[in-house]
Amino acid sequence: MGIITFPTADKNRSLGTGEFDEGFAVEISKWLGDWNPFAEAGYTVQGKSSQLSLRNYLGYNAGVGYQASDNFRPILLIKGSTPPADGASSLLEVRLKLKYRATNHTGIEGYVAKGITTNSPDYGTGLSVYYNF
């Protein structure tokens, strides 16, 4: 799969690079009954910044999901990357994600995370609503 990150932050206020990031990723997964182990690895080429010495980096995640019902799946995964900037450490965190499919095309996902390495956030959370077409 291809990855493109659009420059939405204000580069003049040091909120981003003002450039596109590009990359690619490969994912493998296999359903084994109600269990769904998966792994993904990808590479990102970052935009340039005058304030930070950014690096291109390898990102990865792996985990397992369980189909608890037709519409609900808890997922446990580990997510990380090589250092995204000079002087930074690798990133690594553990996430518990809950995925609820409301219809065949729409759903909601939420997660809580605990950082493991120094440059990873101590804790994190996220929420997304999606539509598959």
C-alpha positions as CSV (number, residue, x, y, z in Angstrom):
1,M,0.0,0.0,0.0
2,G,1.2,3.5,-0.7
3,I,1.3,6.2,2.0
4,I,1.1,10.0,1.4
5,T,0.9,12.5,4.3
6,F,-0.3,16.0,3.2
7,P,1.4,19.0,4.7
8,T,-1.4,20.5,6.9
9,A,0.6,22.2,9.6
10,D,2.2,25.7,9.5
11,K,5.9,25.3,8.7
12,N,6.6,28.9,9.8
13,R,5.4,28.2,13.3
14,S,7.5,25.0,13.5
15,L,4.3,22.8,13.4
16,G,5.5,20.7,10.5
17,T,7.8,20.6,7.5
18,G,5.3,22.0,5.0
19,E,6.2,19.2,2.7
20,F,4.7,15.9,1.7
21,D,5.8,12.6,3.3
22,E,5.7,9.5,1.1
23,G,6.1,5.8,1.8
24,F,4.9,2.3,1.4
25,A,3.9,-0.6,3.6
26,V,3.2,-4.3,3.3
27,E,0.8,-6.1,5.6
28,I,0.1,-9.8,6.1
29,S,-2.7,-11.3,8.1
30,K,-4.5,-14.6,8.4
31,W,-7.8,-15.5,10.0
32,L,-7.5,-18.7,12.1
33,G,-11.0,-19.3,13.3
34,D,-11.9,-16.2,15.4
35,W,-8.3,-15.1,15.8
36,N,-6.5,-12.7,13.4
37,P,-2.7,-12.4,13.7
38,F,-1.2,-9.7,11.6
39,A,2.1,-7.9,10.9
40,E,2.9,-4.8,8.9
41,A,6.2,-3.0,7.9
42,G,6.7,0.1,5.9
43,Y,9.2,2.8,5.1
44,T,8.5,6.6,5.2
45,V,10.5,9.4,3.4
46,Q,10.0,12.5,5.5
47,G,9.9,16.1,4.3
48,K,12.9,18.4,5.3
49,S,12.9,20.8,8.2
50,S,15.2,23.6,9.1
51,Q,14.6,23.1,12.8
52,L,15.0,19.3,13.0
53,S,17.3,16.8,11.4
54,L,14.6,14.4,10.3
55,R,15.4,10.9,9.1
56,N,13.5,8.5,6.9
57,Y,12.3,5.6,9.0
58,L,11.0,2.1,9.1
59,G,7.7,1.6,10.9
60,Y,6.2,-1.7,12.0
61,N,3.4,-3.2,14.0
62,A,2.3,-6.7,14.8
63,G,-0.5,-8.2,16.9
64,V,-3.6,-10.3,17.2
65,G,-7.3,-9.6,17.1
66,Y,-10.1,-11.7,18.3
67,Q,-13.6,-11.7,16.7
68,A,-15.7,-11.6,19.9
69,S,-19.0,-11.1,18.0
70,D,-20.0,-10.3,14.4
71,N,-19.4,-6.6,15.0
72,F,-16.8,-6.4,17.8
73,R,-13.1,-7.2,17.8
74,P,-10.5,-6.4,20.5
75,I,-7.0,-6.2,19.2
76,L,-3.6,-6.2,21.1
77,L,-0.6,-4.9,19.2
78,I,2.9,-3.6,19.4
79,K,3.8,-0.6,17.2
80,G,7.2,1.0,16.6
81,S,9.7,2.6,14.3
82,T,13.4,3.3,13.9
83,P,14.4,6.8,15.1
84,P,12.5,9.5,13.0
85,A,15.1,12.2,13.8
86,D,18.8,12.6,14.8
87,G,19.2,12.4,18.5
88,A,15.8,10.5,19.0
89,S,15.5,6.9,20.1
90,S,13.4,4.3,18.4
91,L,9.7,4.4,19.1
92,L,7.8,1.5,20.7
93,E,4.4,1.2,22.3
94,V,1.8,-1.4,23.2
95,R,-1.8,-0.7,22.2
96,L,-5.2,-2.2,23.1
97,K,-7.6,-1.4,20.3
98,L,-11.4,-1.9,20.2
99,K,-13.0,-2.1,16.8
100,Y,-16.8,-1.9,16.4
101,R,-18.4,-2.4,13.0
102,A,-21.8,-0.6,12.9
103,T,-22.6,-1.6,9.3
104,N,-20.9,-3.4,6.4
105,H,-19.2,-0.1,5.5
106,T,-18.9,1.9,8.7
107,G,-17.4,1.5,12.1
108,I,-15.5,3.1,15.0
109,E,-12.1,2.3,16.5
110,G,-10.6,3.4,19.7
111,Y,-7.3,2.6,21.4
112,V,-5.2,3.2,24.5
113,A,-1.4,3.0,24.4
114,K,1.5,2.7,26.7
115,G,4.9,3.8,25.5
116,I,8.0,1.6,26.1
117,T,11.0,3.6,24.8
118,T,12.2,7.0,25.9
119,N,10.9,9.0,22.9
120,S,7.5,7.3,22.8
121,P,4.6,9.0,24.6
122,D,4.1,7.7,28.1
123,Y,0.4,7.1,27.3
124,G,-1.8,7.7,24.3
125,T,-5.3,7.3,23.1
126,G,-7.1,7.6,19.8
127,L,-10.5,7.4,18.2
128,S,-11.5,7.1,14.6
129,V,-14.7,6.7,12.6
130,Y,-14.3,4.9,9.2
131,Y,-16.2,4.3,6.1
132,N,-15.1,1.5,3.7
133,F,-16.2,1.8,0.1
